[in-house]
Amino acid sequence: PGFFLRDTDRKNRGGVGVFGRRSPVRCLSAKAGSRSVLAALASKAKLINGRYEKFLERTFPRFYVLHTTFTKGIQALFLEVKEIRKIKSKMSCQRLSAQQLPYREMERLRQVRCGARDVFRQFRRDVIKAIPIGVIAIPPFANFLVIVLMYFFPRQLLIRYFWTPSQQVEFLDAYDAIRRDSYPDVVESLALAARSLPEPQLQKRLQELCAQVRRGSQPRVAELYAVRSLFSGSPLGLNKLQVSHVKALSQVLFLTPHLPAFFLRRRLRSHVLEIRHLDCAMLRLGLGQLSEEELKAACYLRGLNPTRLGMSECRAWLEQWLGLSCKLQ
């Protein structure tokens, strides 16, 4: 009996060992089966989605445009998050400042403050702008209200990722009109400050430039460069400007003017330095390397509305801009 029990126990252990060796095979076959099921489901979902989009395109073309814009916007938003995290990780690992980044990466992090802190204002503004829509959509059946609001107030409620191509042109024109409304105030402030300049020759030059701008003509780069010294001291240095002048400049740069003068001057200085660093990086890269979209975005950031300009016109204007910007200290 003892031998029988030992032999039976040995057989049982052997059986367990055999089944133990077969279990990884079963696990692998189960994983392969689940992967094939998931692949089949994904393929089926893609097929159904393609048929649904074709149906929308044939039956409801206007809704199809909104649908595709929303889908592409979601993809662009997630890609933006991924790119920002990748650049931040690169800066942290390599101990780089924002000024050491290539132009395209610096442009991604457009709202970096002097390389010390990463403040992704544009992305943060987009997220903050989307929060109210998310809150409104929480209650049951509130999605219909959200769709109505987004349809009638796209510029106020939709972030830039969800604008259609026609809306992008329309909204950029609208924001540029707001910016242009502040140009007369800036020129008027310059003309008033010119009266108190100690040097008659420079005073006359600046007044002539102001009159030239009021007539609608564009000063040459050499003329602007000739009066550069006026903006380093009183009364045209940033710390010496009148509050009304500072507020007008803030509106031109899409910064809120509803802050104390100290904060307005600080934000203006930060914004101007940021554009200067971008200019230097753009010059290193070369304007010929920029796509049409990148050229137009660069022009718009620097005050020119490029929605109706061609690629060559944008490049020519940026060449003049860089010719002045990169000479200034």
C-alpha positions in Angstrom: 0.0 0.0 0.0 2.8 2.4 0.8 4.4 1.8 -2.6 1.0 2.2 -4.3 0.4 5.5 -2.5 3.9 6.8 -3.4 3.5 5.7 -7.0 0.0 7.3 -7.2 1.4 10.5 -5.7 4.3 10.6 -8.1 1.9 10.1 -11.0 -0.3 12.9 -9.7 2.7 15.2 -9.4 3.8 14.3 -12.9 0.3 15.1 -14.1 0.4 18.5 -12.4 3.8 19.1 -14.0 2.5 18.2 -17.4 -0.5 20.5 -17.1 1.8 23.2 -15.7 3.9 23.1 -18.8 0.9 23.3 -21.0 -0.7 26.3 -19.3 1.6 28.9 -20.9 0.6 27.6 -24.3 -3.0 28.0 -23.4 -2.4 31.5 -22.1 -0.6 32.5 -25.3 -3.5 31.0 -27.4 -6.0 33.0 -25.3 -4.1 36.2 -25.7 -3.8 35.6 -29.5 -7.5 34.9 -29.6 -8.4 38.1 -27.7 -6.1 40.2 -29.9 -7.7 38.8 -33.0 -11.2 39.6 -31.6 -10.1 43.1 -30.8 -8.6 43.6 -34.2 -11.8 42.3 -35.8 -13.9 44.6 -33.7 -11.7 47.6 -34.5 -11.9 46.8 -38.2 -15.6 46.5 -38.0 -16.0 49.8 -36.1 -13.8 51.5 -38.7 -15.9 50.1 -41.5 -19.1 51.2 -39.8 -17.7 54.7 -39.1 -16.6 55.0 -42.8 -20.1 54.2 -43.9 -21.6 56.6 -41.4 -19.4 59.4 -42.6 -20.3 58.7 -46.2 -24.0 58.8 -45.3 -23.5 62.1 -43.5 -21.6 63.6 -46.4 -24.4 62.6 -48.9 -27.4 63.4 -46.7 -26.2 66.2 -44.3 -23.2 67.9 -45.8 -23.2 70.8 -43.4 -23.3 68.5 -40.4 -20.6 66.4 -42.0 -18.3 69.4 -42.0 -18.9 70.0 -38.3 -18.4 66.3 -37.6 -15.1 66.1 -39.4 -13.9 69.3 -37.9 -14.7 68.0 -34.4 -12.9 64.7 -35.1 -9.8 66.4 -36.4 -9.9 68.8 -33.6 -9.9 66.1 -31.0 -6.9 64.4 -32.7 -5.1 67.7 -32.9 -5.7 68.5 -29.2 -4.3 65.2 -28.1 -1.3 65.6 -30.4 -0.7 69.0 -28.9 -0.7 67.6 -25.4 1.7 64.8 -26.5 4.1 67.3 -28.1 4.1 69.6 -25.2 4.8 66.8 -22.8 7.6 65.6 -25.1 9.2 69.0 -25.2 9.0 69.6 -21.5 10.6 66.2 -20.9 13.4 67.1 -23.3 14.0 70.4 -21.6 14.1 68.7 -18.2 16.4 65.9 -19.2 18.8 68.0 -21.2 18.5 71.0 -18.9 17.7 73.3 -21.8 16.1 76.8 -21.5 13.4 77.9 -23.9 15.9 80.1 -25.9 18.0 77.0 -26.7 15.1 75.2 -28.4 14.7 75.1 -32.2 12.1 77.5 -33.6 9.3 75.0 -34.0 9.6 73.7 -30.5 9.9 77.2 -29.1 6.7 78.2 -31.0 5.0 75.2 -29.5 5.8 76.6 -26.1 5.0 80.1 -27.3 4.1 81.4 -23.9 7.3 80.5 -22.0 8.4 83.4 -19.8 12.1 84.1 -20.3 13.0 80.4 -20.1 12.5 80.2 -16.4 9.0 78.9 -16.1 6.8 77.0 -18.6 3.5 78.9 -18.9 1.5 77.4 -21.7 -1.0 80.2 -21.8 -2.6 79.5 -25.2 -3.2 75.9 -24.3 -4.4 76.8 -20.9 -6.8 79.4 -22.3 -8.2 76.7 -24.7 -8.7 74.3 -21.8 -10.3 77.0 -19.6 -12.5 78.0 -22.5 -13.7 74.4 -22.9 -14.6 73.9 -19.2 -17.9 75.7 -19.2 -19.1 73.6 -22.1 -18.1 70.5 -20.2 -20.0 71.6 -17.1 -23.2 72.5 -19.1 -23.1 69.1 -20.8 -23.1 67.1 -17.5 -26.9 67.1 -16.8 -29.0 64.5 -18.8 -30.1 65.7 -22.3 -28.1 68.9 -22.0 -26.0 68.0 -25.0 -28.6 69.4 -27.3 -28.2 72.8 -25.5 -24.5 72.6 -25.9 -24.8 71.9 -29.6 -27.1 74.9 -30.0 -24.8 77.2 -28.1 -21.7 76.0 -30.1 -23.6 76.5 -33.3 -24.6 80.1 -32.6 -21.5 81.2 -30.6 -18.6 79.3 -32.1 -16.0 82.0 -31.6 -16.9 82.5 -27.9 -17.4 78.9 -26.9 -15.2 76.8 -29.3 -11.5 76.5 -28.9 -9.3 76.9 -32.0 -9.0 73.1 -32.6 -12.7 73.0 -33.5 -12.9 75.9 -35.9 -13.7 75.1 -39.5 -11.4 76.6 -42.2 -13.9 79.3 -43.0 -14.3 80.1 -39.3 -10.6 80.4 -38.8 -10.4 83.1 -41.4 -13.5 84.8 -40.1 -12.4 84.8 -36.4 -8.8 85.8 -37.2 -10.3 88.8 -39.1 -12.5 89.6 -36.1 -9.6 89.5 -33.6 -7.4 91.6 -36.0 -10.2 94.2 -36.2 -10.1 94.5 -32.4 -6.3 94.9 -32.5 -6.4 97.5 -35.3 -8.9 99.6 -33.3 -6.0 100.2 -30.8 -3.5 101.4 -33.5 -4.6 105.0 -33.6 -4.3 105.2 -29.8 -0.7 103.9 -30.0 0.3 106.4 -32.7 -1.4 109.3 -30.8 0.5 108.4 -27.6 3.8 108.3 -29.6 3.0 111.7 -31.1 2.3 113.2 -27.7 5.4 111.8 -26.2 7.5 113.1 -29.1 6.7 116.7 -28.0 8.7 116.2 -24.8 11.8 114.8 -26.5 14.9 116.8 -25.7 16.6 116.4 -29.2 14.8 118.5 -31.9 16.1 116.4 -34.8 14.9 113.0 -33.3 11.6 114.7 -32.3 11.0 115.8 -35.8 11.8 112.3 -37.2 9.4 110.6 -34.9 6.6 113.1 -35.6 7.2 112.6 -39.3 6.9 108.8 -38.8 3.7 109.2 -36.9 2.2 111.4 -39.7 3.3 108.9 -42.3 1.5 106.1 -40.5 -1.6 108.2 -40.1 -1.6 108.7 -43.9 -1.6 104.9 -44.3 1.9 104.4 -45.6 4.5 102.0 -44.1 7.8 103.4 -42.8 11.0 101.8 -44.1 13.2 99.7 -41.8 16.0 102.2 -42.0 13.7 105.0 -40.8 12.6 103.0 -37.8 16.1 101.9 -37.0 17.2 105.6 -37.0 14.9 106.4 -34.0 15.7 103.2 -31.9 17.6 105.2 -29.2 14.4 107.1 -28.3 12.8 103.9 -26.8 15.5 103.2 -24.3 14.9 106.2 -22.0 12.3 108.8 -21.0 9.6 109.3 -22.2 9.4 106.3 -24.5 11.1 103.6 -22.4 8.7 101.0 -21.2 9.0 102.0 -17.6 8.3 105.7 -18.5 5.3 105.2 -20.8 2.0 106.8 -19.8 -0.6 104.3 -18.5 -2.9 105.0 -21.5 0.0 104.1 -23.9 0.7 100.9 -22.0 -3.0 99.9 -22.2 -3.1 100.5 -25.9 0.0 98.4 -26.5 -1.5 95.6 -24.4 -4.6 95.6 -26.5 -2.5 95.4 -29.7 -0.7 92.3 -28.3 -4.0 90.7 -27.1 -3.2 91.2 -23.5 -5.8 92.4 -21.1 -5.5 96.1 -20.3 -7.6 95.8 -17.1 -4.6 95.4 -14.7 -2.5 97.8 -12.6 0.2 99.6 -14.5 3.0 97.5 -12.9 1.6 94.2 -14.1 0.8 95.7 -17.6 4.5 96.7 -18.0 5.7 93.4 -16.7 3.5 91.4 -19.1 4.5 93.7 -22.0 8.2 93.2 -21.4 7.7 89.4 -21.1 5.7 89.3 -24.4 8.2 91.4 -26.3 11.2 89.3 -25.1 9.3 86.2 -26.1 8.8 87.5 -29.6 12.4 88.5 -29.8 13.6 85.0 -28.9 11.3 83.6 -31.5 12.7 86.0 -34.1 16.3 84.9 -33.3 15.3 81.2 -33.6 13.4 81.9 -36.8 16.4 83.6 -38.3 18.6 80.6 -37.4 16.2 78.2 -39.0 15.6 80.4 -42.1 12.3 81.6 -43.6 12.7 79.3 -46.5 12.2 76.3 -44.1 8.8 77.5 -42.9 5.5 76.2 -44.4 2.8 78.5 -45.5 0.8 77.9 -42.3 3.9 78.7 -40.2 4.6 81.9 -42.1 1.0 83.1 -41.7 1.0 82.2 -38.0 4.3 84.2 -37.5 2.9 87.2 -39.3 -0.3 87.2 -37.3 1.6 87.0 -34.0 3.7 90.1 -35.0 0.7 92.2 -36.0 0.0 91.5 -39.7 -3.2 89.8 -40.7 -2.2 87.3 -43.4 -5.6 85.7 -44.2 -5.6 87.3 -47.7 -1.8 87.3 -48.3 0.2 84.8 -50.3 3.2 82.9 -49.1 5.7 85.2 -50.9 4.1 88.3 -49.4 4.3 86.8 -45.9 7.9 85.9 -46.3 8.8 89.4 -47.7 7.1 91.0 -44.7 8.9 88.8 -42.2 12.2 89.5 -43.8 11.7 93.2 -43.1 10.6 92.4 -39.6 13.6 90.2 -38.8 15.9 92.8 -40.4 14.8 95.3 -37.8 14.1 93.0 -34.8 17.4 91.1 -34.8 19.4 94.4 -35.0 17.9 95.8 -31.8 19.5 95.1 -28.5 
